[in-house]
Amino acid sequence: MTTDSVSSDPRTAFAAFMQLEGETLTVSDDNGTQQSLLISQVNHSQLPNSRFESLSVVLQGDESLAFEQGVYYLEHASTGKQPLLCVPLGNGSYEVIFSREREPVATP
């Protein structure tokens, strides 16, 4: 997998995906095969007293163009091009999960 013009900052992508529910992004593989998927759900979760938070992004596409679990490029104008693991949920739906360490909370 090449990394030409791939955004390298996961924090930027994390924040951007939180704002993209209802928008469309392009998914492509190393062979250049592309399809458009709708960002149908974005769910943020953060457990109390945990240093980590996660973001689940559910994508919806054409069931007849289904692809297998694997790493694909997800591209949107506000996130750049990100290589991410896509997991099929069935019926043309896929899930991508981001996890990151939370930003430290400033204390006065």
N, C-alpha and C positions, 0 to 999 in steps of 0.2 A: 504494500500500500504506500503510495507516494504521499508527500505532505505539502505539495505545491499549493500555495495560497490557503493553507489551513490555519485557522485561528488557533493559537496555542494557549490562550488564557481561559481555563475552565470557569473561573469566577465570572468572567464577562458573559459566557454562554449561559451559566446558571441564572444569572439575573435577567438576561434577555428572554429566556424561555418562559419565565414567570409571567411575562406580558403578552405572550403570543397565542393564547387560546383562541381558536376560531380562524386562525390564519393558515396558509398553506406553505409547506416547504418542499424542497426537492431532495429526494433520496437517490443516491447513485452508488454503483459498485466500481471495482477496479477496471471492469470491462467497458465502462461508460454507459451502461444501461441505467436509465433514469425513470423515475415516476414521481408524481406529485402526491403528497399525503397531507390530509387535513390534521391540524393539531386540535384534537377533539376534547382533550382534558389535560389540565396541568394541576397537579396536586403537590403542595408543599407540606412536608411534615418535619416536626422537630420534637424530639422527646424531651421532657423536662430533665434537667440536670445532665444532658448529653452534650458533648463537645461537637457533635455532628448533626447535620441536617440533610434531608434528601428531597429530591424533586422527581416526581414520576410524570412523564410526558406520554400520553396515549395518542397514537397516530392512527388515522383511518384512511384506507385506500381502497382501490378496486380489488375485490376478492379474486377476480380472474387473473390478476397480476401479482399474486402472493409470492413472497420470497422467504427463504429460510432464515433461521436465526444466524446472525453473524454481524461483523463490523461493516458498517456502511457509512458513507459520507452524508450527513444531513446539512443542508445549506439553506440559509435564509439571510436576507439583507442585514438583519440586525444581529445575527449570531456569527456570521461568516460560515466557513465550511469546517465542520467538526466530524472527526471519525468517531462513531459511537456504536455501541452494541445495541442492536434491535432484536427484541424477543417477540415472536409472533404470539398473539392471543387468540387467533381464530377470526373468521369472518372478515378478513382484510384489515384487522387491527394489530397494532404493534405497540410495545412499551419500551421506553428508554428511561433508565433511572440514573440520576446524578446523585452523588453523595460528596459532601465536602465538610471540612472542619468549619465550624461557625466562626464568624468574626468575633474577636474579643470585645466584650462590653466595657466601655470606658467607665471608670469610677471617678467620682468627683474628688 
